[in-house]
């Protein structure tokens, strides 16, 4: 993804029997759901990092863009965690959830 013609975010996450170490605690910690939410609101100030839960992170990518990532035991818990992470963020132009 690009913002104002510059690279903003590129991510790949692979799991499964063909990926060495994918079941280890450093990868999923036994969680079954992984999700990310990329929020882009050009012109917004830089966003400070915050942790909605111990299994989630909010990572500023550049002024006006932030990536939320979370692990959870199920899809509903994951969605609620990502929704909590949106609290206080500027209204995005677009939101994309993958996972």
N, C-alpha and C positions, 0 to 999 in steps of 0.2 A: 504494500500500500504506500502511496505517496501523498504528501501534503505540500502544497505550493511548489510542486515540481521536484521535491526532495524526498528521498526514502524516509518513511516513517516507521514501518513495522514489517518484519518478515519473521515468521515463526513456523517451526515444524515440530511435531510431537509424535513419536512412533511408539506403539506398544504392541505386544503380542509375542508369540513363541519365537519368531524370527529376530527379535531384538534382544541382544544380550543385556541381562540385568534389569529388564523392564518390570519385574515383579518385586524388586527390592524396595526397602522402606524409603530410600532417597528419591524414588520416582513417584509412586502413588501412595505410599504409606498404607496400602491395603484398601484405599478408597476405590469405589467403582465408578464415580462420576467426576469428570474434569471439564471445566468450562472457562472460557475467556470472553471478555466483553471489551471491545475497543470503542472508546468514546472520543469523538473528534468534534471540537467546538472551536474553530479557528478564531483567533483574536482574544481568547480567554487567557488570563494569566496562568503562569505555571501552577500546577496543582501539587500540594504537598502530599507525600505518601501517607497512607493510613492503612490499618489492618482491620477489616471487618470481622475476621475470626482468625484463629491461629493457623488455619489451613487455607488462608487467602492472602493476597497481596494486591495493593494498588500501586502501580508503577508509572510515574510521569514519563512520557516519551519525549515531549517537547512542549513548549507553551501551547496550550490548546488541545493537547492529546494525552490520554491516559489509558493504560491497559489494566484491567482487573482480571485476576486469575484466581481460581479456587478449585479445591478438591472437596468432595463430599461423599457420603455413603450412598446417596440416591439423587435422582434428578430434581426432585422437589426441594430438598435441602440445598442443593447447588443453586437453583434458581433464586431461592430466598436470600442466600448469601450474596449473590451477584446484585440482587435488587438493593440490599442494604449498602453495598459498596457504591451505588449510584447516589446515595443521599449526599446532598451538598455539592454535587458536581454541576457544572453549567449544563444547560439544555443542549444536548448534542444535535448535530446535523443528521447523523445517522447512527444506528446501533446495530451491531452484528453479534450474535451469540453463536459460538461453535462448541462442539464437544460431544 
